[in-house]
Each structure stands twice: as structure tokens, then as C-alpha cells.
Amino acid sequence: MKGMVLKKRSKRYEAFRYWWDVSPQLAKSLDEYDEIDFIKEDTNESCSIPVDKLKKFLTSERKTSRGEGNWGVKVLVDYPNKLAFEPGRGSADWLFLPVEWHLQGEE
């Protein structure tokens, strides 16, 4: 039986390509899911990330000043096949996770 998948959607931006925030409240509920799909609304492409892998990027040092200390996940113009994790308040470097994009519904 396939586990639960959380789906997060992003419209297209110009300065970077896509942007998803992970709130602390959402981070607390991630254990209810096996995977998270990051979806590009304009192309209907997505990448699936196991929750355990995602949680390694959600450290307290990487929280941003937005909202309640959200984590920012983006696709940058120069890195179209990587999820870019914002530096946050306690770090200076972006972290990157290579991904493969697939059309929604493809397996």
C-alpha cells in the first residue's frame, strides 16, 4: 500500500523560478507523510522527496525570518534541477538537493 503524499504547489516567479515555504506547523506534521511532492503549477511537473530526506534540511539554523520561522525551498534560475534551501538566519550558504522533475501522473 502506498503511503500518504503531501503536495505543495508553486506558481512561477521571475527572480527565481519556484518557491515553497515549509512552516514550523507543517514540519511538525511531516511524520504523517511518506513523501512530499513539490509541484510547478505552470508546467504541472513535480518531484517527490521522502520526508526523512527533507527533514535533514529543516534545521533551526535554516529558519528564515518569514512567518513563524519558515524554511524556504526554491528552484533558482541557475539550478533548475535542484531544490535550493534558503540560508536562513543562522547560516550563510544555500543547500541544494538534486531532483528529477516528472509530469504529474507519470510514474
C-alpha positions in Angstrom: 0.0 0.0 0.0 1.4 3.4 -1.0 1.9 5.9 1.9 0.5 9.3 2.1 2.0 12.1 -0.1 1.8 15.8 0.8 1.5 18.0 -2.3 2.9 21.6 -2.3 2.3 23.9 -5.3 4.1 26.9 -6.5 3.4 29.4 -9.2 6.3 30.6 -11.4 8.3 33.7 -10.3 10.9 35.7 -12.3 13.8 36.4 -9.9 13.9 32.7 -9.1 11.6 30.1 -10.6 9.5 28.5 -7.9 9.1 28.9 -4.1 7.6 26.9 -1.4 7.6 27.7 2.4 7.6 24.9 5.0 6.1 26.4 8.2 7.0 25.0 11.6 3.5 23.8 12.0 3.8 21.8 8.7 7.2 20.5 9.7 5.6 19.0 12.9 3.1 17.1 10.9 5.5 15.7 8.3 5.7 12.4 10.0 2.1 11.7 8.8 3.5 11.5 5.3 6.0 9.3 3.4 6.8 11.8 0.7 6.3 15.4 -0.3 5.7 16.4 -3.9 6.9 19.9 -4.9 4.7 20.9 -7.9 5.3 23.6 -10.5 1.8 24.9 -11.3 2.6 26.3 -14.7 4.1 23.1 -16.1 2.4 20.5 -13.9 5.9 19.0 -13.2 6.7 17.6 -9.8 9.5 16.0 -7.8 8.9 13.6 -4.9 11.1 13.8 -1.8 11.0 11.3 1.0 10.1 13.1 4.2 13.1 11.7 6.0 15.4 13.3 3.4 13.6 16.6 3.5 13.7 16.9 7.3 17.5 16.9 7.2 17.3 20.3 5.6 14.8 21.7 8.1 17.2 22.7 10.9 16.7 25.5 13.3 19.7 27.4 11.8 18.0 27.4 8.4 14.7 29.0 9.5 14.0 32.4 7.9 12.5 35.5 9.4 9.2 35.0 7.5 6.1 34.0 9.3 6.9 31.9 12.4 10.4 31.0 11.1 9.5 29.2 7.9 12.0 27.3 5.8 12.3 28.5 2.2 12.6 26.0 -0.6 13.2 27.3 -4.1 14.2 26.5 -7.6 16.8 29.0 -8.7 17.2 30.2 -12.2 20.8 28.8 -12.4 19.9 25.5 -10.7 16.7 24.2 -12.4 17.2 20.5 -11.4 17.9 21.2 -7.7 15.8 22.2 -4.8 17.6 25.2 -3.1 17.2 25.6 0.6 17.5 29.2 1.8 20.3 30.1 4.2 18.1 31.2 7.0 19.0 33.3 10.0 21.8 31.1 11.3 23.7 30.2 8.2 25.1 31.9 5.1 25.1 29.1 2.4 22.3 27.7 0.2 22.0 23.9 0.3 21.0 22.0 -2.8 19.2 18.8 -3.3 19.3 17.3 -6.8 15.9 16.3 -8.1 14.2 14.9 -11.2 11.1 16.6 -12.5 8.2 14.5 -13.9 4.8 15.4 -15.2 2.1 14.8 -12.6 0.6 11.4 -13.1 3.7 9.8 -14.6 5.3 7.1 -12.5 
